[in-house]
């Protein structure tokens, strides 16, 4: 099922941090990037705090997270 662009835009505008390209700890200390995407254990093997995440990866995360 395709996620409507309007919903993706809403998520991006509603997220306090926006669509951040760097990996940062969220308010609960979880490493996060993109539009509030909490990094999975396998993603944490690739990205560390302060790393830059490419836009295409962050967009894929947004699509997958929004579909949930």
TIKELO-102671 format. One record per residue: y, x, z of N, C-alpha, C in turn; residue number from 1; residue in one letter. Coordinates in Angstrom, 2 decimals. Example, Ala and Ser with C-alpha at 12.3 -4.5 7.8 and 13.67 -1.06 7.14 Angstrom:
<atoms>
<atom n_y="-5.69" n_x="13.19" n_z="7.80" ca_y="-4.50" ca_x="12.30" ca_z="7.80" c_y="-3.30" c_x="13.20" c_z="7.80" lonu="1" sese="a"/>
<atom n_y="-2.25" n_x="12.85" n_z="7.08" ca_y="-1.06" ca_x="13.67" ca_z="7.14" c_y="0.03" c_x="12.90" c_z="7.87" lonu="2" sese="s"/>
</atoms>
This chain:
<atoms>
<atom n_y="-1.18" n_x="0.84" n_z="0.00" ca_y="0.00" ca_x="0.00" ca_z="0.00" c_y="1.24" c_x="0.88" c_z="0.00" lonu="1" sese="x"/>
<atom n_y="2.14" n_x="0.63" n_z="-0.89" ca_y="3.37" ca_x="1.40" ca_z="-1.00" c_y="4.35" c_x="0.96" c_z="0.09" lonu="2" sese="x"/>
<atom n_y="5.01" n_x="1.92" n_z="0.67" ca_y="6.02" ca_x="1.65" ca_z="1.68" c_y="7.36" c_x="1.45" c_z="0.98" lonu="3" sese="x"/>
<atom n_y="8.03" n_x="0.32" n_z="1.21" ca_y="9.31" ca_x="0.07" ca_z="0.54" c_y="10.36" c_x="1.14" c_z="0.88" lonu="4" sese="x"/>
<atom n_y="11.12" n_x="1.55" n_z="-0.11" ca_y="12.17" ca_x="2.56" ca_z="0.10" c_y="13.17" c_x="2.09" c_z="1.15" lonu="5" sese="x"/>
<atom n_y="13.45" n_x="0.80" n_z="1.19" ca_y="14.41" ca_x="0.28" ca_z="2.18" c_y="13.92" c_x="0.54" c_z="3.60" lonu="6" sese="x"/>
<atom n_y="12.61" n_x="0.46" n_z="3.82" ca_y="12.05" ca_x="0.73" ca_z="5.15" c_y="12.15" c_x="2.23" c_z="5.47" lonu="7" sese="x"/>
<atom n_y="11.89" n_x="3.07" n_z="4.49" ca_y="12.01" ca_x="4.52" ca_z="4.70" c_y="13.46" c_x="4.88" c_z="5.03" lonu="8" sese="x"/>
<atom n_y="14.39" n_x="4.26" n_z="4.33" ca_y="15.81" ca_x="4.50" ca_z="4.59" c_y="16.17" c_x="4.05" c_z="6.00" lonu="9" sese="x"/>
<atom n_y="15.64" n_x="2.90" n_z="6.41" ca_y="15.90" ca_x="2.38" ca_z="7.77" c_y="15.38" c_x="3.36" c_z="8.81" lonu="10" sese="x"/>
<atom n_y="14.14" n_x="3.84" n_z="8.64" ca_y="13.58" ca_x="4.78" ca_z="9.61" c_y="14.43" c_x="6.04" c_z="9.71" lonu="11" sese="x"/>
<atom n_y="14.86" n_x="6.55" n_z="8.58" ca_y="15.67" ca_x="7.77" ca_z="8.57" c_y="17.01" c_x="7.56" c_z="9.25" lonu="12" sese="x"/>
<atom n_y="17.61" n_x="6.39" n_z="9.07" ca_y="18.92" ca_x="6.13" ca_z="9.67" c_y="18.80" c_x="5.80" c_z="11.15" lonu="13" sese="x"/>
<atom n_y="17.65" n_x="5.24" n_z="11.56" ca_y="17.44" ca_x="4.83" ca_z="12.94" c_y="17.08" c_x="6.00" c_z="13.85" lonu="14" sese="x"/>
<atom n_y="16.50" n_x="7.05" n_z="13.28" ca_y="16.07" ca_x="8.21" ca_z="14.05" c_y="17.30" c_x="8.99" c_z="14.52" lonu="15" sese="x"/>
<atom n_y="17.35" n_x="9.25" n_z="15.83" ca_y="18.50" ca_x="9.94" ca_z="16.43" c_y="18.75" c_x="11.29" c_z="15.77" lonu="16" sese="x"/>
<atom n_y="17.70" n_x="12.04" n_z="15.53" ca_y="17.85" ca_x="13.38" ca_z="14.96" c_y="17.92" c_x="13.37" c_z="13.43" lonu="17" sese="x"/>
<atom n_y="17.77" n_x="12.20" n_z="12.81" ca_y="17.79" ca_x="12.14" ca_z="11.35" c_y="16.52" c_x="12.73" c_z="10.76" lonu="18" sese="x"/>
<atom n_y="16.64" n_x="13.42" n_z="9.65" ca_y="15.50" ca_x="14.05" ca_z="8.99" c_y="15.70" c_x="15.56" c_z="9.10" lonu="19" sese="x"/>
<atom n_y="15.25" n_x="16.10" n_z="10.22" ca_y="15.47" ca_x="17.52" ca_z="10.49" c_y="14.44" c_x="18.38" c_z="9.77" lonu="20" sese="x"/>
<atom n_y="14.92" n_x="19.48" n_z="9.20" ca_y="14.03" ca_x="20.38" ca_z="8.48" c_y="13.38" c_x="21.40" c_z="9.40" lonu="21" sese="x"/>
<atom n_y="13.94" n_x="21.59" n_z="10.59" ca_y="13.38" ca_x="22.58" ca_z="11.52" c_y="12.45" c_x="21.91" c_z="12.52" lonu="22" sese="x"/>
<atom n_y="11.52" n_x="22.70" n_z="13.05" ca_y="10.61" ca_x="22.22" ca_z="14.09" c_y="11.33" c_x="22.39" c_z="15.42" lonu="23" sese="x"/>
<atom n_y="11.38" n_x="21.30" n_z="16.19" ca_y="12.12" ca_x="21.30" ca_z="17.46" c_y="11.36" c_x="20.46" c_z="18.49" lonu="24" sese="x"/>
<atom n_y="11.57" n_x="20.72" n_z="19.78" ca_y="10.94" ca_x="19.88" ca_z="20.80" c_y="11.71" c_x="18.57" c_z="20.94" lonu="25" sese="x"/>
<atom n_y="10.99" n_x="17.45" n_z="20.93" ca_y="11.64" ca_x="16.16" ca_z="21.12" c_y="11.95" c_x="15.95" c_z="22.60" lonu="26" sese="x"/>
<atom n_y="12.43" n_x="14.77" n_z="22.96" ca_y="12.83" ca_x="14.50" ca_z="24.34" c_y="11.67" c_x="14.56" c_z="25.33" lonu="27" sese="x"/>
<atom n_y="10.43" n_x="14.49" n_z="24.81" ca_y="9.25" ca_x="14.59" ca_z="25.67" c_y="8.59" c_x="15.96" c_z="25.57" lonu="28" sese="x"/>
<atom n_y="9.21" n_x="16.88" n_z="24.82" ca_y="8.70" ca_x="18.23" ca_z="24.69" c_y="7.68" c_x="18.44" c_z="23.59" lonu="29" sese="x"/>
<atom n_y="7.40" n_x="17.40" n_z="22.78" ca_y="6.47" ca_x="17.54" ca_z="21.66" c_y="7.19" c_x="18.18" c_z="20.48" lonu="30" sese="x"/>
<atom n_y="6.54" n_x="19.14" n_z="19.83" ca_y="7.15" ca_x="19.73" ca_z="18.65" c_y="7.16" c_x="18.71" c_z="17.52" lonu="31" sese="x"/>
<atom n_y="8.32" n_x="18.57" n_z="16.92" ca_y="8.62" ca_x="17.49" ca_z="15.99" c_y="9.40" c_x="18.06" c_z="14.82" lonu="32" sese="x"/>
<atom n_y="9.33" n_x="17.37" n_z="13.67" ca_y="10.16" ca_x="17.72" ca_z="12.51" c_y="10.27" c_x="16.47" c_z="11.64" lonu="33" sese="x"/>
<atom n_y="11.13" n_x="16.55" n_z="10.63" ca_y="11.30" ca_x="15.41" ca_z="9.75" c_y="11.96" c_x="14.25" c_z="10.46" lonu="34" sese="x"/>
<atom n_y="11.45" n_x="13.06" n_z="10.23" ca_y="12.00" ca_x="11.85" ca_z="10.85" c_y="11.12" c_x="11.50" c_z="12.06" lonu="35" sese="x"/>
<atom n_y="11.28" n_x="12.28" n_z="13.12" ca_y="10.54" ca_x="12.03" ca_z="14.35" c_y="9.04" c_x="12.21" c_z="14.25" lonu="36" sese="x"/>
<atom n_y="8.60" n_x="13.07" n_z="13.33" ca_y="7.16" ca_x="13.30" ca_z="13.15" c_y="6.67" c_x="14.29" c_z="14.19" lonu="37" sese="x"/>
<atom n_y="5.80" n_x="13.82" n_z="15.08" ca_y="5.16" ca_x="14.69" ca_z="16.07" c_y="4.07" c_x="15.48" c_z="15.36" lonu="38" sese="x"/>
<atom n_y="4.18" n_x="16.80" n_z="15.41" ca_y="3.22" ca_x="17.64" ca_z="14.71" c_y="1.82" c_x="17.49" c_z="15.30" lonu="39" sese="x"/>
<atom n_y="0.83" n_x="17.41" n_z="14.41" ca_y="-0.57" ca_x="17.30" ca_z="14.80" c_y="-1.08" c_x="18.69" c_z="15.18" lonu="40" sese="x"/>
<atom n_y="-2.24" n_x="18.76" n_z="15.85" ca_y="-2.80" ca_x="20.08" ca_z="16.17" c_y="-2.96" c_x="20.97" c_z="14.94" lonu="41" sese="x"/>
<atom n_y="-3.39" n_x="20.41" n_z="13.81" ca_y="-3.55" ca_x="21.26" ca_z="12.61" c_y="-2.20" c_x="21.70" c_z="12.06" lonu="42" sese="x"/>
<atom n_y="-1.18" n_x="20.84" n_z="12.14" ca_y="0.17" ca_x="21.22" ca_z="11.68" c_y="0.77" c_x="22.29" c_z="12.58" lonu="43" sese="x"/>
<atom n_y="0.41" n_x="22.26" n_z="13.86" ca_y="0.92" ca_x="23.27" ca_z="14.80" c_y="0.35" c_x="24.66" c_z="14.52" lonu="44" sese="x"/>
<atom n_y="-0.74" n_x="24.72" n_z="13.76" ca_y="-1.29" ca_x="26.01" ca_z="13.36" c_y="-0.44" c_x="26.63" c_z="12.25" lonu="45" sese="x"/>
<atom n_y="0.29" n_x="25.79" n_z="11.52" ca_y="1.12" ca_x="26.25" ca_z="10.41" c_y="2.57" c_x="26.42" c_z="10.82" lonu="46" sese="x"/>
<atom n_y="3.09" n_x="25.49" n_z="11.63" ca_y="4.51" ca_x="25.47" ca_z="11.97" c_y="4.72" c_x="25.70" c_z="13.46" lonu="47" sese="x"/>
<atom n_y="5.66" n_x="26.56" n_z="13.77" ca_y="6.05" ca_x="26.87" ca_z="15.16" c_y="7.49" c_x="26.43" c_z="15.36" lonu="48" sese="x"/>
<atom n_y="7.90" n_x="26.34" n_z="16.60" ca_y="9.28" ca_x="25.95" ca_z="16.90" c_y="10.26" c_x="26.83" c_z="16.14" lonu="49" sese="x"/>
<atom n_y="11.23" n_x="26.19" n_z="15.48" ca_y="12.25" ca_x="26.90" ca_z="14.72" c_y="11.91" c_x="27.09" c_z="13.25" lonu="50" sese="x"/>
<atom n_y="10.64" n_x="26.91" n_z="12.88" ca_y="10.25" ca_x="27.04" ca_z="11.47" c_y="10.90" c_x="25.94" c_z="10.64" lonu="51" sese="x"/>
<atom n_y="11.13" n_x="26.22" n_z="9.38" ca_y="11.64" ca_x="25.23" ca_z="8.43" c_y="10.45" c_x="24.59" c_z="7.71" lonu="52" sese="x"/>
<atom n_y="10.49" n_x="23.27" n_z="7.60" ca_y="9.44" ca_x="22.53" ca_z="6.91" c_y="10.01" c_x="22.05" c_z="5.58" lonu="53" sese="x"/>
<atom n_y="9.34" n_x="22.35" n_z="4.47" ca_y="9.85" ca_x="21.94" ca_z="3.16" c_y="10.04" c_x="20.42" c_z="3.06" lonu="54" sese="x"/>
<atom n_y="11.01" n_x="20.03" n_z="2.25" ca_y="11.36" ca_x="18.62" ca_z="2.11" c_y="10.17" c_x="17.78" c_z="1.63" lonu="55" sese="x"/>
<atom n_y="9.38" n_x="18.30" n_z="0.71" ca_y="8.26" ca_x="17.51" ca_z="0.20" c_y="7.21" c_x="17.24" c_z="1.28" lonu="56" sese="x"/>
<atom n_y="7.00" n_x="18.18" n_z="2.17" ca_y="6.07" ca_x="17.98" ca_z="3.28" c_y="6.63" c_x="16.93" c_z="4.24" lonu="57" sese="x"/>
<atom n_y="7.92" n_x="17.04" n_z="4.57" ca_y="8.54" ca_x="16.05" ca_z="5.46" c_y="8.51" c_x="14.66" c_z="4.86" lonu="58" sese="x"/>
<atom n_y="8.68" n_x="14.55" n_z="3.55" ca_y="8.62" ca_x="13.25" ca_z="2.89" c_y="7.21" c_x="12.67" c_z="2.96" lonu="59" sese="x"/>
<atom n_y="6.20" n_x="13.51" n_z="2.75" ca_y="4.81" ca_x="13.05" ca_z="2.88" c_y="4.54" c_x="12.54" c_z="4.29" lonu="60" sese="x"/>
<atom n_y="5.04" n_x="13.26" n_z="5.29" ca_y="4.87" ca_x="12.81" ca_z="6.68" c_y="5.53" c_x="11.46" c_z="6.89" lonu="61" sese="x"/>
<atom n_y="6.74" n_x="11.30" n_z="6.35" ca_y="7.47" ca_x="10.05" ca_z="6.51" c_y="6.69" c_x="8.89" c_z="5.90" lonu="62" sese="x"/>
<atom n_y="6.15" n_x="9.08" n_z="4.71" ca_y="5.37" ca_x="8.03" ca_z="4.04" c_y="4.14" c_x="7.66" c_z="4.89" lonu="63" sese="x"/>
<atom n_y="3.42" n_x="8.67" n_z="5.35" ca_y="2.19" ca_x="8.43" ca_z="6.14" c_y="2.52" c_x="7.78" c_z="7.48" lonu="64" sese="x"/>
<atom n_y="3.57" n_x="8.26" n_z="8.14" ca_y="3.96" ca_x="7.69" ca_z="9.44" c_y="4.45" c_x="6.25" c_z="9.28" lonu="65" sese="x"/>
<atom n_y="5.20" n_x="5.98" n_z="8.22" ca_y="5.73" ca_x="4.64" ca_z="7.99" c_y="4.62" c_x="3.64" c_z="7.68" lonu="66" sese="x"/>
<atom n_y="3.56" n_x="4.12" n_z="7.03" ca_y="2.44" ca_x="3.24" ca_z="6.68" c_y="1.66" c_x="2.79" c_z="7.91" lonu="67" sese="x"/>
<atom n_y="1.79" n_x="3.55" n_z="9.01" ca_y="1.09" ca_x="3.17" ca_z="10.24" c_y="1.77" c_x="1.99" c_z="10.82" lonu="68" sese="x"/>
</atoms>
